Amino acid sequence: MSYLTQYAVRPDASLRPARRGARVNIDILLNRPEFDGGASVRAYVQDTSRHPFGRRRLPKPRLELRISDCMNEIAFEFSVAAYELRENSLYKIDTLIDALVQFRAGLAAEAELRARRERR
């Protein structure tokens, strides 16, 4: 058995509830355990609602989104420090979500086509 099985978690367990101080705290494997080679998604959004602040010092939440496959990792940068940065951060994540939805639709269509061809 592969040494990687020790890191395998059930899909429902990997989306654990956010811990105190976090709005989002996700660390999830992207592949099923038998195919896993390290691909994962790490998403973290700090909850600063209880942080004290003044006019000159607003809290800066920790915002982390990393997507990795077996060999490479992409770390996205997000900020809520200024209006333009907030708008761009939301635009960036919306664009990524849209691209993933479209990619999934194309992948599903190709998977179905392949399955039909295999049945012939």
TORRO-181441 format. One record per residue (C-alpha): chain; residue number from 1; residue in three letters; z, x, y. Coordinates in nm, 2 decimals. Each point is the difference from the previous one (the first is absolute). Layout:
# TORRO-181441
 ch   i  aa     pz     px     py
  A NUM ala      Z      X      Y
...
//
This chain:
# TORRO-181441
 ch   i  aa     pz     px     py
  A   1 met   0.00   0.00   0.00
  A   2 ser  -0.08   0.13   0.35
  A   3 tyr   0.27   0.14   0.22
  A   4 leu  -0.13  -0.25   0.27
  A   5 thr   0.14  -0.30  -0.19
  A   6 gln   0.35   0.09   0.14
  A   7 tyr  -0.13  -0.10   0.34
  A   8 ala  -0.17  -0.32  -0.11
  A   9 val   0.15  -0.32   0.14
  A  10 arg  -0.09  -0.36  -0.05
  A  11 pro  -0.22  -0.14   0.29
  A  12 asp   0.26  -0.25   0.10
  A  13 ala   0.27   0.26   0.01
  A  14 ser  -0.19   0.24   0.22
  A  15 leu  -0.02  -0.24   0.29
  A  16 arg   0.38   0.01   0.04
  A  17 pro   0.16  -0.18   0.29
  A  18 ala   0.04   0.19   0.32
  A  19 arg   0.32   0.19   0.02
  A  20 arg   0.23  -0.04   0.30
  A  21 gly  -0.17   0.16   0.30
  A  22 ala  -0.35  -0.06  -0.13
  A  23 arg  -0.23  -0.29   0.06
  A  24 val  -0.24   0.14  -0.27
  A  25 asn   0.08   0.25  -0.27
  A  26 ile  -0.27   0.02  -0.27
  A  27 asp  -0.07   0.28  -0.24
  A  28 ile  -0.24  -0.12  -0.26
  A  29 leu  -0.23   0.15  -0.26
  A  30 leu  -0.36  -0.10   0.03
  A  31 asn  -0.10   0.03  -0.37
  A  32 arg   0.14  -0.15  -0.31
  A  33 pro   0.23   0.24  -0.18
  A  34 glu  -0.25   0.10  -0.26
  A  35 phe  -0.24   0.11   0.27
  A  36 asp   0.24   0.14   0.25
  A  37 gly  -0.05   0.35   0.14
  A  38 gly   0.19  -0.03   0.32
  A  39 ala  -0.19  -0.26   0.20
  A  40 ser   0.24  -0.19   0.22
  A  41 val   0.06  -0.18   0.33
  A  42 arg   0.30   0.07   0.21
  A  43 ala   0.07  -0.24   0.29
  A  44 tyr   0.31   0.01   0.22
  A  45 val   0.08  -0.18   0.32
  A  46 gln   0.34   0.07   0.15
  A  47 asp   0.19  -0.30   0.15
  A  48 thr   0.13   0.10   0.34
  A  49 ser   0.14  -0.34   0.09
  A  50 arg   0.36   0.13  -0.02
  A  51 his  -0.06   0.33   0.18
  A  52 pro   0.15   0.02   0.35
  A  53 phe  -0.24   0.07   0.28
  A  54 gly  -0.02   0.03   0.38
  A  55 arg  -0.28   0.00   0.25
  A  56 arg  -0.08   0.36  -0.05
  A  57 arg   0.04   0.03  -0.37
  A  58 leu  -0.16  -0.25  -0.23
  A  59 pro   0.03   0.05  -0.37
  A  60 lys  -0.30   0.14  -0.18
  A  61 pro  -0.03  -0.15  -0.35
  A  62 arg  -0.11   0.21  -0.29
  A  63 leu  -0.34  -0.13  -0.11
  A  64 glu  -0.15   0.14  -0.31
  A  65 leu  -0.31  -0.09  -0.20
  A  66 arg  -0.12   0.25  -0.26
  A  67 ile  -0.26  -0.07  -0.27
  A  68 ser  -0.05   0.26  -0.27
  A  69 asp  -0.22   0.04  -0.31
  A  70 cys   0.05   0.26  -0.26
  A  71 met  -0.13   0.28   0.23
  A  72 asn   0.01  -0.10   0.36
  A  73 glu   0.22  -0.18   0.25
  A  74 ile  -0.08  -0.19   0.32
  A  75 ala   0.29  -0.04   0.25
  A  76 phe  -0.08  -0.25   0.27
  A  77 glu   0.15   0.03   0.35
  A  78 phe   0.14  -0.31   0.17
  A  79 ser   0.20  -0.04   0.33
  A  80 val   0.16  -0.28   0.19
  A  81 ala   0.10   0.22   0.30
  A  82 ala  -0.25  -0.15   0.25
  A  83 tyr  -0.21  -0.32   0.02
  A  84 glu  -0.33   0.17  -0.07
  A  85 leu   0.16   0.19  -0.30
  A  86 arg   0.14  -0.32  -0.14
  A  87 glu  -0.33  -0.18   0.03
  A  88 asn  -0.18   0.29  -0.16
  A  89 ser   0.25   0.02  -0.29
  A  90 leu  -0.05  -0.37  -0.07
  A  91 tyr  -0.37   0.03   0.03
  A  92 lys   0.00   0.30  -0.24
  A  93 ile   0.20  -0.19  -0.27
  A  94 asp  -0.20  -0.32   0.04
  A  95 thr  -0.32   0.21  -0.04
  A  96 leu   0.13   0.17  -0.31
  A  97 ile   0.11  -0.33  -0.16
  A  98 asp  -0.35  -0.16   0.08
  A  99 ala  -0.17   0.30  -0.16
  A 100 leu   0.22  -0.02  -0.31
  A 101 val  -0.07  -0.38  -0.04
  A 102 gln  -0.37   0.06   0.02
  A 103 phe   0.01   0.29  -0.24
  A 104 arg   0.20  -0.21  -0.25
  A 105 ala  -0.26  -0.28   0.02
  A 106 gly  -0.28   0.25  -0.07
  A 107 leu   0.19   0.17  -0.28
  A 108 ala   0.08  -0.34  -0.16
  A 109 ala  -0.37  -0.10   0.02
  A 110 glu  -0.11   0.33  -0.16
  A 111 ala   0.28  -0.03  -0.27
  A 112 glu  -0.12  -0.35  -0.09
  A 113 leu  -0.36   0.11  -0.01
  A 114 arg   0.09   0.28  -0.23
  A 115 ala   0.20  -0.23  -0.23
  A 116 arg  -0.30  -0.24  -0.02
  A 117 arg  -0.24   0.29  -0.09
  A 118 glu   0.24   0.13  -0.27
  A 119 arg   0.01  -0.35  -0.16
  A 120 arg  -0.39   0.00  -0.05
//
